[in-house]
Amino acid sequence: MPNPVIKPRSANALAGDAMGTKDLVFTVLAALAPLTLIVAVAPLHFLKGGVAVPGGYLVAGVVMALFAVGFMTMSRYVRNAGAFYATISRGLGRPAGSGAAMLAVVAYNGLQISTYGALGVYAGTTFTKYTGLDAPWYVFALVALVLVAWLGYRGIHTNARVLGVLLILEIAVLVILVVCVLARGGITDWSATSFSPATVFAPANAAMFALVAGAFMGFEATAIFSEEARGGIRTVRRATYLAVGFIAVFYAFVTWIVVIDYGSANIAAAAQADPVGLVVAVFTANVPGPIVEVMNVLLLTSAFAALLALHNAANRYFYALGREGLLPRGLGRTDPRTKAPWAAGLLQTAIAAAVVGAFAIFGLDPYLGLLLWGSALGFLGIITLWALCSLAVIRFLRANAPETGIFRTTVAPGLSFAALAVVLVLVLVNLPLLTGAGAAANIVIVGIGVVAVVAGVARALYLRSRSPARYLGLAQTSVAEGR
């Protein structure tokens, strides 16, 4: 078994021992934006899967749990803010890891920047509703961008507290919805059809599985913050399993409440008739009016929380790759006081501002364009990285840590790779559904991911030719800490 080696922290190290299990879970779940997903995204899942959606979340949760088994076992030997990069480098080689790193940068930035489109649209609608005035979507997006940049600079501990409060509010309003529906009485359809294997695995639900996997995008970010975790890998492992379990069970239960409110025989037709208002109608019919108004406001804070959490994930990839020399080394700097990666955060903010500005200048649609295209790019990238990580885990653990057992080294990551490969194919086949765009736009989206991978591999090969000694060293902090 390779022996973990703990290296001293440099002046530009991230803040050590800054996040406990609760902080990690809150940060990851905030990136997933539970309220936004249930209200704004789940209707699309119902559109493709109907009554099978709650069961679909549980199946996706099992796949993610299998992935987490291998990923967390591997994290005993890799502790790095560029989690995908370090893991894939160890298992599949430095060039593959570098390609994965560039894809991760593109994916996390795609997810983060696309969310500005959603927030801008939601904020503009809410502003008009309560003031009677109109303002362009990008005004709200740019205000949020400045606030995200400022909070990101304040450091991960401050961010975790903000995200924790916002997440609790999101979950609370969804719990109120569940309680109100169950307490209302008169529900005659308590069917468990949503969880029947025959229903969930029906061939017609293929597109649904391509979509529900997206509900878990970002749960692996616990490993991104591993250098800042208090308690080492034990904390990261607990947070990862808690996040996966919560996402699967909570989303399955809340969407099942939506199903029984409409009736299992009616939910598919209701989604077809009004996908946008599907869940909002359940709120309106069951929850007191003031709570519905609170829910509308919390949709904004949900999107903002996702922006902040994804900003932190994206800038830590920039930081890790700058520290490694795959990107300019200046990105590997942290603030002496907050230990936040300020240079990486500034770059991430500048890229987001440029994209939002371009959409504003050219009058492009913030929802159908920025949100859907960016999130599809992120979705493709993350699923590809999950699958590559599964292969890397198998190769590394079988060669270097066979004593951890065949389930952790082979069975769990092997099953997750097979399932993720199927999901990736389903996503590619259903890409027009995810983007709402034509062939040209979809080719560009896929092409951006391919170019990122090629650029990463090329950069690694260039470094190997210029400095073999530097090339042979994996991440400065690719270390294991604890069991």
Secondary structure, DSSP 8 states (H G I E B T S, - for coil): ----------TT---TT-B-HHHHHHHHHHHH-HHHIIIIIHHHHHHHHGGGHHHHHHHHHHHHHHHHHHHHHHTTT---SSHHHHHHHHHH-HHHHHHHHHHHHHHHHHHHHHHHHHHHHHHHHHHHHHHS----HHHHHHHHHHHHHHHHHH-HHHHHHHHHHHHHHHHHHHHHHHHHHHHH--------GGG-HHHHT-GGGHHHHHHHGGGGTTGGGGTTTGGGBTTTHHHHHHHHHHHHHHHHHHHHHHHHHHHHHH-TTTHHHHHHH-TTTHHHHHHHHHS-HHHHHHHHHHHHHHHHHHHHHHHHHHHHHHHHHHHHTSS-GGGG---TTT---HHHHHHHHHHHHHHHHHHHHTT--IIIIIIHHHHHHHHHHHHHHHHHHHHHHHHHHHHH-GGG-HIIIIIHHHHHHHHHHHHHHHHHHTHHHHH---HHHHHHHHHHHHHHHHHHHHHHHHHHHH-HHHHH---TT------
